[in-house]
Amino acid sequence: MLLELKAVYSNQKGFYGKACVHEVNSYIIDLYSYDTRVCSVNRATHTIALREQWDRSNTTLRHVREFLAQCCDERFAHVSKREFIAAVRLGREIHGWPIVL
């Protein structure tokens, strides 16, 4: 079941149904932005998987930041696109979470 992502860390009032969360099981959670899966968090392996369309728009990037701030660490609310790209390319972690593509 898809649940609407609420704006907690964002300055926006809400995402108006454009960002939804699906809890696959007790440890895997997916983010859908505009009906496309853009990010997955695996709490068992402590990893974040960015999907192919994770950066297709500034709004989708806002959805990803909010999702990760709520699921992983509130500091993700302020991570830039450049930091995400560097983490993927260089195999770095952000706030203790490995980012894979």
TIVO-2410 file (N, C-alpha, C; in nm, 3 decimals):
# residues 101
REC num residu      c1      c2      c3 atome chaine
REC   1      M   0.084  -0.118   0.000     N      A
REC   1      M   0.000   0.000   0.000    CA      A
REC   1      M   0.089   0.125   0.000     C      A
REC   2      L   0.056   0.219  -0.087     N      A
REC   2      L   0.132   0.344  -0.095    CA      A
REC   2      L   0.074   0.446   0.002     C      A
REC   3      L   0.163   0.510   0.077     N      A
REC   3      L   0.123   0.616   0.169    CA      A
REC   3      L   0.187   0.746   0.125     C      A
REC   4      E   0.114   0.854   0.133     N      A
REC   4      E   0.167   0.984   0.091    CA      A
REC   4      E   0.282   1.028   0.182     C      A
REC   5      L   0.390   1.076   0.122     N      A
REC   5      L   0.502   1.129   0.199    CA      A
REC   5      L   0.462   1.265   0.254     C      A
REC   6      K   0.472   1.282   0.382     N      A
REC   6      K   0.439   1.408   0.448    CA      A
REC   6      K   0.563   1.496   0.453     C      A
REC   7      A   0.544   1.625   0.444     N      A
REC   7      A   0.656   1.721   0.455    CA      A
REC   7      A   0.681   1.749   0.603     C      A
REC   8      V   0.793   1.700   0.653     N      A
REC   8      V   0.833   1.721   0.793    CA      A
REC   8      V   0.953   1.814   0.799     C      A
REC   9      Y   1.054   1.787   0.718     N      A
REC   9      Y   1.178   1.865   0.719    CA      A
REC   9      Y   1.181   1.972   0.610     C      A
REC  10      S   1.092   1.962   0.515     N      A
REC  10      S   1.085   2.057   0.404    CA      A
REC  10      S   1.007   2.181   0.447     C      A
REC  11      N   1.035   2.292   0.380     N      A
REC  11      N   0.960   2.415   0.406    CA      A
REC  11      N   0.823   2.413   0.341     C      A
REC  12      Q   0.800   2.316   0.256     N      A
REC  12      Q   0.672   2.305   0.187    CA      A
REC  12      Q   0.562   2.257   0.281     C      A
REC  13      K   0.439   2.290   0.248     N      A
REC  13      K   0.326   2.243   0.327    CA      A
REC  13      K   0.301   2.095   0.305     C      A
REC  14      G   0.327   2.049   0.184     N      A
REC  14      G   0.306   1.909   0.151    CA      A
REC  14      G   0.351   1.881   0.010     C      A
REC  15      F   0.337   1.755  -0.031     N      A
REC  15      F   0.377   1.715  -0.166    CA      A
REC  15      F   0.255   1.683  -0.253     C      A
REC  16      Y   0.136   1.698  -0.200     N      A
REC  16      Y   0.011   1.690  -0.275    CA      A
REC  16      Y  -0.004   1.561  -0.356     C      A
REC  17      G   0.035   1.451  -0.293     N      A
REC  17      G   0.018   1.321  -0.355    CA      A
REC  17      G   0.121   1.286  -0.461     C      A
REC  18      K   0.219   1.370  -0.483     N      A
REC  18      K   0.321   1.345  -0.586    CA      A
REC  18      K   0.435   1.256  -0.535     C      A
REC  19      A   0.445   1.239  -0.404     N      A
REC  19      A   0.548   1.153  -0.344    CA      A
REC  19      A   0.480   1.054  -0.250     C      A
REC  20      C   0.507   0.925  -0.273     N      A
REC  20      C   0.445   0.820  -0.192    CA      A
REC  20      C   0.551   0.720  -0.146     C      A
REC  21      V   0.522   0.658  -0.033     N      A
REC  21      V   0.613   0.562   0.029    CA      A
REC  21      V   0.546   0.426   0.032     C      A
REC  22      H   0.623   0.322  -0.001     N      A
REC  22      H   0.574   0.185   0.005    CA      A
REC  22      H   0.667   0.104   0.094     C      A
REC  23      E   0.611   0.052   0.202     N      A
REC  23      E   0.689  -0.034   0.291    CA      A
REC  23      E   0.677  -0.177   0.239     C      A
REC  24      V   0.782  -0.223   0.172     N      A
REC  24      V   0.782  -0.354   0.110    CA      A
REC  24      V   0.775  -0.463   0.217     C      A
REC  25      N   0.856  -0.448   0.319     N      A
REC  25      N   0.854  -0.537   0.434    CA      A
REC  25      N   0.909  -0.458   0.553     C      A
REC  26      S   0.945  -0.524   0.659     N      A
REC  26      S   0.986  -0.453   0.780    CA      A
REC  26      S   1.119  -0.380   0.766     C      A
REC  27      Y   1.195  -0.407   0.660     N      A
REC  27      Y   1.325  -0.341   0.647    CA      A
REC  27      Y   1.349  -0.272   0.513     C      A
REC  28      I   1.264  -0.293   0.412     N      A
REC  28      I   1.281  -0.224   0.284    CA      A
REC  28      I   1.166  -0.127   0.261     C      A
REC  29      I   1.202  -0.002   0.232     N      A
REC  29      I   1.104   0.103   0.208    CA      A
REC  29      I   1.139   0.173   0.077     C      A
REC  30      D   1.040   0.187  -0.011     N      A
REC  30      D   1.060   0.251  -0.141    CA      A
REC  30      D   0.992   0.388  -0.145     C      A
REC  31      L   1.054   0.479  -0.219     N      A
REC  31      L   0.995   0.610  -0.245    CA      A
REC  31      L   0.954   0.618  -0.391     C      A
REC  32      Y   0.831   0.661  -0.415     N      A
REC  32      Y   0.781   0.686  -0.550    CA      A
REC  32      Y   0.757   0.835  -0.565     C      A
REC  33      S   0.812   0.892  -0.671     N      A
REC  33      S   0.791   1.031  -0.705    CA      A
REC  33      S   0.727   1.035  -0.842     C      A
REC  34      Y   0.610   1.096  -0.851     N      A
REC  34      Y   0.536   1.097  -0.977    CA      A
REC  34      Y   0.519   0.956  -1.033     C      A
REC  35      D   0.482   0.862  -0.947     N      A
REC  35      D   0.454   0.722  -0.983    CA      A
REC  35      D   0.576   0.643  -1.031     C      A
REC  36      T   0.696   0.694  -1.010     N      A
REC  36      T   0.819   0.625  -1.048    CA      A
REC  36      T   0.901   0.598  -0.923     C      A
REC  37      R   0.947   0.473  -0.907     N      A
REC  37      R   1.031   0.441  -0.791    CA      A
REC  37      R   1.167   0.508  -0.811     C      A
REC  38      V   1.204   0.594  -0.716     N      A
REC  38      V   1.328   0.670  -0.731    CA      A
REC  38      V   1.430   0.640  -0.622     C      A
REC  39      C   1.390   0.576  -0.513     N      A
REC  39      C   1.483   0.551  -0.403    CA      A
REC  39      C   1.433   0.436  -0.318     C      A
REC  40      S   1.525   0.357  -0.265     N      A
REC  40      S   1.493   0.248  -0.172    CA      A
REC  40      S   1.589   0.253  -0.054     C      A
REC  41      V   1.535   0.229   0.062     N      A
REC  41      V   1.617   0.219   0.183    CA      A
REC  41      V   1.606   0.077   0.235     C      A
REC  42      N   1.721   0.016   0.263     N      A
REC  42      N   1.725  -0.116   0.323    CA      A
REC  42      N   1.782  -0.100   0.463     C      A
REC  43      R   1.696  -0.109   0.561     N      A
REC  43      R   1.739  -0.090   0.700    CA      A
REC  43      R   1.820  -0.209   0.751     C      A
REC  44      A   1.804  -0.326   0.692     N      A
REC  44      A   1.879  -0.444   0.736    CA      A
REC  44      A   2.026  -0.432   0.697     C      A
REC  45      T   2.052  -0.386   0.574     N      A
REC  45      T   2.190  -0.372   0.528    CA      A
REC  45      T   2.241  -0.230   0.543     C      A
REC  46      H   2.154  -0.140   0.587     N      A
REC  46      H   2.191   0.000   0.612    CA      A
REC  46      H   2.243   0.065   0.484     C      A
REC  47      T   2.167   0.046   0.372     N      A
REC  47      T   2.207   0.105   0.244    CA      A
REC  47      T   2.091   0.181   0.180     C      A
REC  48      I   2.129   0.276   0.095     N      A
REC  48      I   2.033   0.355   0.018    CA      A
REC  48      I   2.061   0.330  -0.129     C      A
REC  49      A   1.957   0.294  -0.204     N      A
REC  49      A   1.970   0.273  -0.348    CA      A
REC  49      A   1.893   0.383  -0.419     C      A
REC  50      L   1.966   0.466  -0.493     N      A
REC  50      L   1.903   0.567  -0.578    CA      A
REC  50      L   1.871   0.501  -0.711     C      A
REC  51      R   1.750   0.517  -0.757     N      A
REC  51      R   1.709   0.456  -0.884    CA      A
REC  51      R   1.738   0.551  -1.000     C      A
REC  52      E   1.723   0.502  -1.120     N      A
REC  52      E   1.763   0.573  -1.241    CA      A
REC  52      E   1.709   0.716  -1.249     C      A
REC  53      Q   1.589   0.742  -1.207     N      A
REC  53      Q   1.526   0.873  -1.224    CA      A
REC  53      Q   1.530   0.959  -1.097     C      A
REC  54      W   1.618   0.931  -1.004     N      A
REC  54      W   1.620   0.999  -0.875    CA      A
REC  54      W   1.640   1.149  -0.887     C      A
REC  55      D   1.703   1.196  -0.994     N      A
REC  55      D   1.733   1.339  -1.007    CA      A
REC  55      D   1.667   1.402  -1.129     C      A
REC  56      R   1.554   1.348  -1.173     N      A
REC  56      R   1.493   1.396  -1.296    CA      A
REC  56      R   1.435   1.536  -1.285     C      A
REC  57      S   1.407   1.582  -1.164     N      A
REC  57      S   1.359   1.720  -1.145    CA      A
REC  57      S   1.399   1.767  -1.005     C      A
REC  58      N   1.393   1.897  -0.985     N      A
REC  58      N   1.421   1.951  -0.852    CA      A
REC  58      N   1.319   1.904  -0.751     C      A
REC  59      T   1.195   1.886  -0.794     N      A
REC  59      T   1.090   1.839  -0.703    CA      A
REC  59      T   1.117   1.695  -0.660     C      A
REC  60      T   1.158   1.611  -0.754     N      A
REC  60      T   1.191   1.472  -0.718    CA      A
REC  60      T   1.307   1.469  -0.620     C      A
REC  61      L   1.405   1.554  -0.640     N      A
REC  61      L   1.518   1.561  -0.547    CA      A
REC  61      L   1.470   1.604  -0.408     C      A
REC  62      R   1.375   1.696  -0.401     N      A
REC  62      R   1.317   1.735  -0.272    CA      A
REC  62      R   1.247   1.617  -0.207     C      A
REC  63      H   1.177   1.536  -0.287     N      A
REC  63      H   1.111   1.416  -0.235    CA      A
REC  63      H   1.215   1.320  -0.176     C      A
REC  64      V   1.325   1.299  -0.249     N      A
REC  64      V   1.431   1.208  -0.203    CA      A
REC  64      V   1.490   1.259  -0.071     C      A
REC  65      R   1.521   1.387  -0.064     N      A
REC  65      R   1.578   1.443   0.059    CA      A
REC  65      R   1.483   1.424   0.178     C      A
REC  66      E   1.358   1.455   0.158     N      A
REC  66      E   1.260   1.441   0.265    CA      A
REC  66      E   1.246   1.296   0.310     C      A
REC  67      F   1.237   1.206   0.215     N      A
REC  67      F   1.225   1.063   0.243    CA      A
REC  67      F   1.344   1.014   0.325     C      A
REC  68      L   1.465   1.048   0.281     N      A
REC  68      L   1.584   1.004   0.353    CA      A
REC  68      L   1.597   1.070   0.489     C      A
REC  69      A   1.555   1.193   0.501     N      A
REC  69      A   1.558   1.260   0.632    CA      A
REC  69      A   1.465   1.190   0.730     C      A
REC  70      Q   1.353   1.142   0.681     N      A
REC  70      Q   1.258   1.073   0.768    CA      A
REC  70      Q   1.297   0.928   0.796     C      A
REC  71      C   1.353   0.859   0.696     N      A
REC  71      C   1.385   0.717   0.712    CA      A
REC  71      C   1.523   0.689   0.771     C      A
REC  72      C   1.619   0.777   0.743     N      A
REC  72      C   1.758   0.747   0.777    CA      A
REC  72      C   1.817   0.844   0.879     C      A
REC  73      D   1.825   0.969   0.842     N      A
REC  73      D   1.892   1.069   0.926    CA      A
REC  73      D   1.841   1.207   0.884     C      A
REC  74      E   1.798   1.286   0.979     N      A
REC  74      E   1.740   1.417   0.946    CA      A
REC  74      E   1.836   1.509   0.871     C      A
REC  75      R   1.966   1.482   0.879     N      A
REC  75      R   2.064   1.565   0.808    CA      A
REC  75      R   2.055   1.550   0.656     C      A
REC  76      F   1.988   1.446   0.608     N      A
REC  76      F   1.968   1.429   0.464    CA      A
REC  76      F   1.883   1.542   0.404     C      A
REC  77      A   1.810   1.612   0.486     N      A
REC  77      A   1.726   1.722   0.437    CA      A
REC  77      A   1.810   1.832   0.373     C      A
REC  78      H   1.939   1.836   0.404     N      A
REC  78      H   2.026   1.943   0.355    CA      A
REC  78      H   2.138   1.895   0.263     C      A
REC  79      V   2.130   1.772   0.215     N      A
REC  79      V   2.233   1.718   0.126    CA      A
REC  79      V   2.207   1.769  -0.016     C      A
REC  80      S   2.310   1.817  -0.081     N      A
REC  80      S   2.296   1.872  -0.216    CA      A
REC  80      S   2.301   1.761  -0.320     C      A
REC  81      K   2.253   1.793  -0.439     N      A
REC  81      K   2.261   1.699  -0.551    CA      A
REC  81      K   2.406   1.663  -0.579     C      A
REC  82      R   2.494   1.761  -0.570     N      A
REC  82      R   2.638   1.738  -0.593    CA      A
REC  82      R   2.693   1.636  -0.493     C      A
REC  83      E   2.649   1.643  -0.368     N      A
REC  83      E   2.697   1.548  -0.266    CA      A
REC  83      E   2.647   1.406  -0.297     C      A
REC  84      F   2.521   1.394  -0.341     N      A
REC  84      F   2.469   1.262  -0.379    CA      A
REC  84      F   2.549   1.204  -0.494     C      A
REC  85      I   2.574   1.285  -0.597     N      A
REC  85      I   2.648   1.238  -0.714    CA      A
REC  85      I   2.789   1.195  -0.676     C      A
REC  86      A   2.856   1.275  -0.594     N      A
REC  86      A   2.992   1.241  -0.549    CA      A
REC  86      A   2.992   1.110  -0.470     C      A
REC  87      A   2.894   1.092  -0.385     N      A
REC  87      A   2.887   0.969  -0.305    CA      A
REC  87      A   2.872   0.847  -0.394     C      A
REC  88      V   2.788   0.858  -0.496     N      A
REC  88      V   2.768   0.745  -0.588    CA      A
REC  88      V   2.895   0.717  -0.668     C      A
REC  89      R   2.953   0.821  -0.725     N      A
REC  89      R   3.072   0.803  -0.811    CA      A
REC  89      R   3.193   0.754  -0.734     C      A
REC  90      L   3.211   0.805  -0.613     N      A
REC  90      L   3.331   0.773  -0.536    CA      A
REC  90      L   3.311   0.663  -0.432     C      A
REC  91      G   3.190   0.610  -0.424     N      A
REC  91      G   3.162   0.504  -0.329    CA      A
REC  91      G   3.166   0.551  -0.184     C      A
REC  92      R   3.128   0.675  -0.162     N      A
REC  92      R   3.130   0.730  -0.026    CA      A
REC  92      R   2.995   0.715   0.042     C      A
REC  93      E   3.000   0.726   0.174     N      A
REC  93      E   2.879   0.727   0.254    CA      A
REC  93      E   2.838   0.871   0.280     C      A
REC  94      I   2.710   0.889   0.306     N      A
REC  94      I   2.660   1.017   0.353    CA      A
REC  94      I   2.592   0.989   0.487     C      A
REC  95      H   2.639   1.054   0.589     N      A
REC  95      H   2.586   1.038   0.725    CA      A
REC  95      H   2.581   0.891   0.767     C      A
REC  96      G   2.683   0.817   0.727     N      A
REC  96      G   2.694   0.676   0.768    CA      A
REC  96      G   2.616   0.579   0.681     C      A
REC  97      W   2.552   0.627   0.575     N      A
REC  97      W   2.474   0.542   0.486    CA      A
REC  97      W   2.542   0.532   0.350     C      A
REC  98      P   2.578   0.411   0.304     N      A
REC  98      P   2.630   0.395   0.169    CA      A
REC  98      P   2.522   0.425   0.066     C      A
REC  99      I   2.560   0.496  -0.040     N      A
REC  99      I   2.466   0.530  -0.147    CA      A
REC  99      I   2.507   0.453  -0.272     C      A
REC 100      V   2.414   0.377  -0.330     N      A
REC 100      V   2.442   0.303  -0.452    CA      A
REC 100      V   2.340   0.343  -0.558     C      A
REC 101      L   2.378   0.320  -0.683     N      A
REC 101      L   2.289   0.353  -0.794    CA      A
REC 101      L   2.243   0.225  -0.860     C      A
***
